[in-house]
Amino acid sequence: MAGHPGQERRCLRSGGHRVRNPLAGGAPHCGQGRRGHPVPGPGAGVHDDCPPEAHARALGHRVPANRWGPTLAESEGGVRGLATSARARAKFYADPVEAVKDIADRAKIMVSGFGLCGIPENLIQALLRTRVKDLTVVSSNVDVDGFGPGLLLEAKQIARLISSYVGENTLCERRYLAGELELTPQGTLAECIRAGGAGVPAFYTPMTYGTLVQEGGAPIRSVPDGHIAIMSQPREVREFHRHHYLLEQAITADFALVKGWKADRAGNVIFRKSARNFNVPMCKAAETSVVEVEETVDVGTFAPEDIHVPNIYVDRVIQGEKHEKRIEHLALRKEHNEKAESADDPGARIVKGAALEFEEGMYANLGIGIPLLASNYISPDMTVHLHSEHGILGLGPFPPKDEVDADLINAGKQTVSIFPGGCFFSSGDSFAMIRGGHLDLTMLGAMQVSKYGDLANWMIPGKKVKGMGRGGMDLVSSPKTRVVVTMAHCTKANELKILEKRILPLTGRCCVDRIITDKAVFDVHKKKGPTLIELWDGLTVDDVTEHGQPFAVSPNLRPMQQVAT
């Protein structure tokens, strides 16, 4: 008799779970020894010295591993006393408060989601009602005020927050600047969580070498008088294949609050579109995972190959009573793509110049703003696969109003669509693509770039911080990926943004390959510095170098190129 499809019943040397056969009146045996060994339930050890024919006598007909449906014995009207489904490990709750009431003060919890997409709304509300306090919360971002994980911050239930992106949460930004919040790059966070669930205590990563993360000293938590209570520690650095890598420790938690789409009554879970994001790795990395779903279905509803998180990782399931699914940034498709047409608009120059960086068959990640606008100029005859770091490949344009979906957003938290042939995956898989150098192009904005390609784009100390999220540190970490920066040539105070040495905190060291501004285009050599290769009509080399650092001028200097419209 078979167990689950593809799962064989095996003999025990000793102990194990006995499966009773009502017809035989006792436990089946393989016939070895005086009584033989009892045939066990799933997961038991193999009795190696039993001959195959003994197993066959004891087990009867088997179902091939690739067969899905009732066992042969059942289809022939045989015994149904040998269950083909294991009892669910997951416990199902009707009240979300009951599912989280044992989360104690000072517990460490993970709260899933990316922006407002895929967050466990009902479990967060339940945690508010329990009034638990002094929590350490691990979350990709606490994106807005008054909703999602930000509610726990406002209720002062969080003592320490480990996150990657502040987003539009003003309270979160203030707490970081006050030294009460720990920021870590989004890809590092995803891999730390994935490693925690896989039992890997630490790993080396190329991300953040030379940054504040490696050097240590960043405030994690302050006391009321302003002194730093917890400070980030320097990371161990090793060199592999002539590249530097940092040692990062895995992250685990006491509880994970996860948002799924559907769960079957065995506890298997599936997610919907880009709402998968951090939910998958977090579900695996906690001592107790609590999964909130929109619908509970019967066992067998999901094909085995369609299950995203198997029930071995799921401890509790709650079907949410209401899911608001707020949209952070509603973006709608216009009759004509949003294009910057005016040559007098400095931003339009950058957009049209950046659009020339795309090539047929390229895999590219685009930052919000100018890089994303540049994608509007991709020729209909050209295929470019757009990647989004929270788990999309094949990103499409903004949707029409009747196709808006809160579970389908881009890295800027805007509603989007997906092209035929596109796919969804977890944040962990997404950053593995980035870290592994599988992207051809990364295009992003910057606050400053040094002459040797050092990039700064994530914070202005004491004034502004958005976080290490949106994947910036991760996206520029692979030497296999071409990095193109799009930015204004000068700040609003008319200060140059291409400097001899950057002043702001580092995002990536010697990582920029090309800089496109509203005045010029530079190629950046990691040792020789920038070379001016294109210049906007009407400007001279002196106009670009005024008050700036010297740079080489290409003998083939040409007017700044613009995509045809």
N, C-alpha and C positions, 0 to 999 in steps of 0.2 A: 504494500500500500504506500502511496507517495504522500509526502507532506506538501509544503508549498510547491508550486510549479518550479521545477529545476532543483529542488532540494531533496536529497536522498536521505533515507533513514539509515542510521549506522549502528553497529554493535558497540556496546560499552565493555570496557574491562571491569569496571566496578561502578556502582552508583548510577546516577543519572535519572532521567524521568522515564517511568514505565508507561507505555501506552497500552491500555487494555483492549482486548478484542472480545466483544460480547459473545461472539459465536463460540470461541474457544474456551471461554470461561476463565481465562487467565492471560498473563502476559505472553506474547509470542517469543520464541527463542530460536537461536540459530542452530541449536542441536549440538554444539560443541560442549564437551565435558559432561558431568553427571546430569546437570539440568540445562546446560547451555547458558548463554549470556542473554539477558533481557534486551529486547530491541528498544532503543531509546527514542526520545523526542529530538527535535531539531537541535543542532549545536553540540551534540555529544562527541566524545572521542572515538576514533576508529579502532575496532578490534582487528588488528592486522592478521592474526593467525587463523581467522575464519575463512574457509574456502568459499569461493563465489557461489557455488551451488547451495551452500548452507544459508547464505544471505537470501538467495532467491526463494528457498523453501519458506523462510520466515516472513519475507516481505511481500511475496506474491508479485502481481503486476506492478510495473512502474510507468510513470509518465515521462517522456523525454523532456529535457530541460527547456527546449524551445517551444513546448506545447503549452497553450493557455486555455484553461477551461476545466471541467470536472475530470476527476481521475477516471481511468478505465473501469475500475470496479464500480464507481458510482454510476457511470453511464450505462452499465449493465444491470443496474438495480441492486448492486451489492451493498455491503455494509457502509453505513454513513456514520458509524460510531467513532471511526478514526477521523478526527477533524482535519480538514485540509487548511485551516487557518489557525494560527497561533492566537492566543488571547492577547488583546492589545495591552502593551505596556503603558501607553498613555492613558491618563485619567481625564474624563470629560466633565467639564463644569458648566453649570447654567449661570452662575453668578461670578463675574470677573473678580469681585472682591475676595471670594473664597479661594480663587486661584492664586492670589498674591498675598494673602493675609499673613503667611509665615515669612515674608521678607522682613527681616529685622533691621533695627537701626544699625548704621555703619556697614550694611551689606554692600557688596560690589555687584552692580547689575549692568547688563548690556541692553540698550534700547535701540531697536533696529530702525532702518529707513534711510532715505536719502532726500534731504529737504523735507517735504511733506508727503513724499511718495513712499508708500509701504511702511507707514508708522502704525504701531498698535494703539489706536486711539482709545479703545475701551479699557485696555490694561493700564494705560497712563492715568485715565480718570479714576480707575480703581485704586491705584497707588496714591493718588491725591487724597482719596477718602480714608485710607488707612493712616495717614499722617506720619508715616515712617520718615525718619530724618537722618541726617549725616551720611547720606548715600554717596558712594563713589559710582559715577555713571560713565559708561563707555558708550559713545554715540558718534556716528559719522559727523553730524552737525546738529546744532540747536538753532534752526534757521530763522525762525520768526518769533516775535513776541506774541504771547496769548494763545498759543496752540502747540500741540505736540509736546516734545520733551522740554520746550521752553516753559511750560506750565510748572514743571517740577523745580525749575530754577527760580521762577517767580515766587513759588510757595516756600522757598528757602529749605527745601528738602535735600538739596545737593550740597555736600561738603567739598567734593572734588569732582571735576569734570574732565574727562579725557576725550578730546574731540579733534577734528581736523579743520573745521570751518565754522567761523562765527556767523557768516551770512548777514542777514538783515536784523539780527537780534541785538538790539542796542544794549540790553542788560548784559548779554554775554560778552560783548565787546568791552564794556566797562570793567567787567570782572577779569578779563584777560589783562587789560592794561593795569589793573590793580594787583595782578599776580595771583589770581584765584582760579585760574583755568590752565590746563595743560594742553597745548596744541601739538599734534603730530601729523606728518604728511599722510594724506588719505590712503595712498597705496601701502605705506608702512603699517598703518593701522589695520587695513584689511588683511595683510599678510601676518601680522602679529596675532590677530584673532584666528585666522585659518590655522596657523601653527599651534595655537593653544588647543584647538579642537582635534588636531592630529597627534597631539602628544609630543610635539617637537619643542623643546624648551627655549631654543634660541636659533637664530639664523643670521647669515651675513647678507647685507643688501648694499647695492651701489648708491642708493638714494641718500641724499642729505650730506654727503661727504663735504667737509669744509664749511658747513652751515652752523647755525646756532644749535641745531640738534646734536651735531658731533661734538662741538666745543663744550657744551653744558653751560650752566649758569643762568639759564632762563628761569624766571620765577614760575613756580607751579602753584604755590599757595602762600598767601601772606596772612599775617595776623593783623588785628585792628590798628595797631600803632604803625603799620606800614612795613615792618620788618618781614623778610622772607622766611617763611616757616619750612617750605620744601622747595628745593632748587633742583633743576634738572642736572643729571650727572653726565660727565663726558662719556662718549661711547668708545669701546675698544675698536681699533682700526687694524685691518690686515690687508695685504696686497695679494691679489690673485690675477695672474695673466696681465700684469702691469697696470692693473686698475685697483683703486682703493674701495674697500667695503667696510661698512659699519656693522657691529654686532648689535642686534636688536633682540630683546627678550619677548617671548610669547605672552599673550594676554588671555587670561581666563576670568571667569566670573562665577559668583554664587548662583545668579539667575540671569536668564536672557528673556526679554520680552520681545516676541517675534510676531510679525504680521504676515499671515499666509492668505491665499485666496480660498482654497478648499482643503479640507482634510477628510480622509475616509475614516471609518470607525476602527480601523487598525492603527491609526495615528500617522499614516503617511500624508505628506503635505506637498501641494503644488502652489506656485506663485504665478502672478499675472504680469506679463510684460516687464517694464522696467522697475516694477515694485519688488523684484527679486533682490537686487542690490546687496545690502549688508545682511539681509535676513538669513541667507544660507549659512555663511560662516559663523554668525552669532549663535544660531540654533545648535551648532555642534560644539561650541566652546564653553558652555556653562554647565555647572553641576546640575542645574534644573532649568529646562527650557519650557517656557509657557507660550504657547502659540495661539494667537487670536486669528480666527478665520471668518470669512463671510458666509461660508456654507459648509455643512457636514454631509457627507455622502456615504453610501453603502460601500463595503469592501468589494472590490472588483470593478468599481466604476472607472478607476484609473488603470490604464495599461501599465504594466511594470516599468517599461522603459520611459514612461512619461512622469514618473515620480521624481521630484526635485530633492526632497529631504525624506529619507526612509525613516520609519517609526523608531528605529533604534536610538535616534537623536531626540525624540519628542517625548516629554514627560507629562505635559498637561495641555489640554486643548479647550478653548472657550470660543463659542460662536458669538461674535459681537452682535449686540442688539441694534446698533446704529453705526453706520460708517459715513462720516461727513465727506471725507476725501476732498479736502480743500485743494484748490489750485493756487500755487504761489504766484506764478506769472502766466496769465492767459495770453497766448500769442496766436493770432489767427492769420491764415493765408489770405493774401490780397489778390485781387484779380491779376495784377502784375507783380512780379517779384519786387521786393523792396531793394531798389538799386540807387546808389548815390551817383547822380548823373552830372552834377555841376563840377567842372574842372576847377572852379574857384574855391570849392570846398576842400580844405586840407584833408579832411577825413576821406573824401571821395578819391583823392589821389592815392592814398595808402591802400584803400580797398581795391582799386583797379590794378594797382601794382602787385598786390598780394595775390590776386586771382591768377596771375601768370605762373605761380608756383605749383599749380596742380598739374599732374600728368596722368595719362591713361593708366587705369588699373591700380592707382595709388591707394594705400590705406593711410588715412590722415585723421588727426585729432585737432579740432579747432576750438580755441578759446572763445568766450562770449565777446560780443562787440564786433570790432572790425574783422577778425578772422572769420567769424560766422557769416558776416555780410558778404565776404569775399566768395563764399560758396554759391551765392546767387548768380555768379558770373560763370560758373562751370558750364561748359558747352553741353547741350543735350546729347551730343554725339560722343561725349567723354564719360567714362565710368570712373567715379572716385568713391571709395568706400569710406564713409565718415563714421568714426568711432567716438563713443561717449564713455567716459571712464566709470560710470556707475553700472555699465553692463549692456550696451547696445552696439551693434555693428550693422551698418546699413541705414544710418539715420537719414530721415527724409525732411521735407520742408514743414513749416507750420501747417496745422490742419485747417480745413474749413470749419465753420462753427458747429455743424452737425456731426463732426467726427472728433470733437475734443474728448480726450480721455485723460483723467487724472492719473492713471497708471502708466502714462507714456509721456515722459518729459526728457529734456536734454540736461546737460551738466549745469546750465544756467537756470534750471528749474522752470523752463518754458515748455508749454505744450508743443509737441511735435508729432510727426508721423514716422513711419518706417517703410522703406522701399521693399518691394517683393524680393525675396532672397535674403532679407535682413534677419537678424537673430538677437535673442536676449540671453544673458548669462549673469553670473554673480559678480560683485565688485572684486572678489578675490581673483576670479578668472580674468577679469578685465585688466587689472593691474599686472597680472602675469604677462599678458600680451605686451603691455607697455615696457615693463622691466626687461622682458626677453628680447626687445628690439624688433618686434614684429610690425611696428608702425613705420611707414616710410617718412612721414612728415608730422611735426608738431608745430602749430602756429599759435602764438599767444602774445598777449600784451606785456608791457614792462613799465616799471617806474624808472629804472636806471639800467644801463648796460656798460660794463667796463670795456676798455680797449681790447682786452683779451677774451671777451665773451662771457664774463661773469654776469649773471642775471640777478636782478632784485625786483620782485614784483608782488610781495605778499604783505608787507607792513611798513608803516612809518612809525618808529618808536615813539610812544607817548601820545600819538595823535590818531592813527588810523590802523586798524587791523581787520583783515577779512579772514585770515587763517591760512594754514598750509594746505587747505583742501583745494577742490577743483583740480587736484592732480598736478599742479605746477612743478613741484619738486620731483615728482615721479616721472612726469612726461619728459623732462630734460635730462634724466639720469642715464639713458642708454646711448652709448656712442654710435650705435647703429642707426639712430633716428636723426634725421635732419631737423634742426631747430631754427625756425624763422620768427623773428620778433617784429611786430607791427606796433608803432608808437609815434606820437608827436615828436618832432625834433627837439622842441623845448617845452618846458613847463609853462603854466599860466604866468609865472613870474619871470618868464623869458630866460630861464636857466637851462643850459644844455642837459640832455639826458644821457648822452654818450660821454663817458668820463674816463680820465686816466685811471682812476680807481673808484669803484662804486662806494657809496657811503651807507646806503641802506642795507638792512640784513639780507644775507645771501639766499637766493633760491637755488642756484646751481652754478658750479664753478666751470669756467671755460667751456660752456655748453652751446653758445649761440653761434650759428653758422652764417646767418644773414640778418641784417637790420633794414627794414623798410620804413622810412619816415615820410612826412609830407614834403620834404625838401630833397631827399636823396636816398640812394640804396647803397649799402656797404656789404661787402663780404668780409667776414671776420676770420683771421688766422689766429690759432690758439697761442702762437709765440710771437708772430710779427705784428699782430694787431689788425685794425680795419683798413680796407682799401675801398676808396670811393669808385664805384663802377657806373652809377647812373646819377644824373643831376636834373632837377626840374627845370623846364624851359624858363629862361629869363633870370636864372640865378647863376652866380659865379662860384668858383671854388672858395673864394674869400668869404662869400656870404655864408657858406656852410661852416667854415673854420673859424669865423669870428668868435672871439672869446673862448674858443674850444681847444681841444688837444689836437696836435698835428697827426695827420694820417697820410698814407700813401694814396696816390691818384693813379688809377689804371691808365696805361697808354691807350686803351680802347674805350675811354670814357665816352658815354653816349647819353642822349636825352632820356629822362625817366620814362620807362615803357609802361603802357597802359593797355589793359585788355580791351578788345574791340567790343562795342555795344551796338 
